[in-house]
Amino acid sequence: MLYYSKPGFSFITILLLFISMLGESCTKSDPEPPTTPIVNPPLPPPPPPVPQDTVSLIKRLEAYYNQSNPNIIRPNRNYSFYYDHLKRVVTVGIKNFGGVLFDTATTRIFYSGNNMYPEMIIAPNSNLSSFNGPTYYDTTWFFYNNGILVSDSSFAKYYGANLVINRTPLKRYYKFEANRLLADWYGVITTAGPYERMRTDTLNLASGTNKIERLKMQLYAGGAAGNHASVESFTYSNYVNPLAKLNISGSVFSVLYTPVRNEVLGNNAHKAVHNSNIIPYYVDFFSANIPTAFSLGGFQGSFLIAAQYDRFVITITPWSLRPTYPSQITVGASTALGDVFIYKYYY
């Protein structure tokens, strides 16, 4: 037999070399590629706590009368509000235009300690004061029971015989019930007259709200019921009423001037007082939201004066910085012959 043999190598040598290589392949694996550690992105910071809604206190309210024919806009009255460190109204400057009532006057509001409700208000009398003459003031004191207003008392002034200024007492008594407020007014209508009921307010609220559902203002004279006004059919917007956010709010009449015997929601020219075309005044210290419409009617007994309600319609322009607050409202009424009042709010 012939065998082929290559110098330097034998079959045994090749076999041993192959077995050695095979052993290495079974005991040693290829190196794993290096891995990059996974780093999670940082969590975003938690959102800031939702701030509690703060009240934007009104600094000034400007009223303009927009006559429709001819189309003329005239300034009517300005109110400027000033506050103390507790955000209580302490001073209200009042400026009238057009040569009627008084020129300028200041309402001052006083408190006991840190109480948020006024103890005393000194306000101008719009009937007695004249544009070129002196400004007369009335003082009202307020009385509370466990923080709830129960009465107030003042001396109202008016001109008597021979233009003599008389001072007569005026008291209001308040009673709060579920969704209802009653207010009885007592005073002396004439110098020699008795102390008698002059007016009663009955205010009904929508359940669980500070929104007026119906307001009746009944006038009395000589102990007998006279004309009355009824305000109803409210439609409300979602706009905040800045005047209702003040610590002096909560009344259907103003506490910034006197007298207010005939006033309802800032209007003392309604048909229960003057059976003529209405003037669309509207200054509301009560309603939590500004209405877009309501009806105001004057009655003699059970009969509607002029056989119709005046439908007030309010157009609201939002404040750019806080869209739930108004920057302006325009108020018109059915028998105002197209005339409107424009109220501008500044914060």
C-alpha angles and dihedrals in degrees: 000000000000122000125198113221128179115213114258096015133074132186090254092052092052091047093052091048091051092049090050093051091047090053092052092051090054096049104039124058128199113271114263116243113254114264126222112230113244111240115194115221114254115268115254114255114265114265115263115260114272106259118234112253109265126208117247102219115220115240100184140006117199122194123201128185112221109199112201102205107064095013103240129152115206129180110247112176140342128206120197117194125207126188141198127226090279090056091249119147106248103163135024119189114208123199122185126196135201100049095279131118111356125331102229133350140165129228113207124199124199132196138195110239112308095336112138095212122076123256095192138008126194108199135173120258107232095194097054101035119083132204095244098027138064123304115238123208137205126205123217125191121203127212127200139190114205090338095311119117110241103167147343132207135202145152111248119205129214139159114267131181115334088012092287112160111238127195115213128176120254124190133180124197120199130203123185121203133167105302091342139092125195123194125183120194122206128186149126112275096190131026094251096032127110127262101263146155111281104175143000125202121201112189121187119192131204106258113283095356143094090235118118115239096176135351125193121190112192120193123206133195127181090357093300127110113253133178119336136195126221124199116191147127094074122185112192133207126210091247117117116243102227093199090058090057093063121102089238093056128107102086130107089217131049124268092193098083140010149271103036100160093125099034124116118178090338095312120114095162100071123129096263085068105026120024094210140084108318128242109225099231115158123173110155123190094170118048113089090213130032111254121228092209144001138163126241120191134178121217138196102203105313094335121100111234112237087006094263146073120240107241110214115206120193125197114199129206113197125232109249095223096049111019093196090065125072124241092186141001128195117208125198134168136203099254097033089101092234095308116134139187119231118205119192121197124208124189 
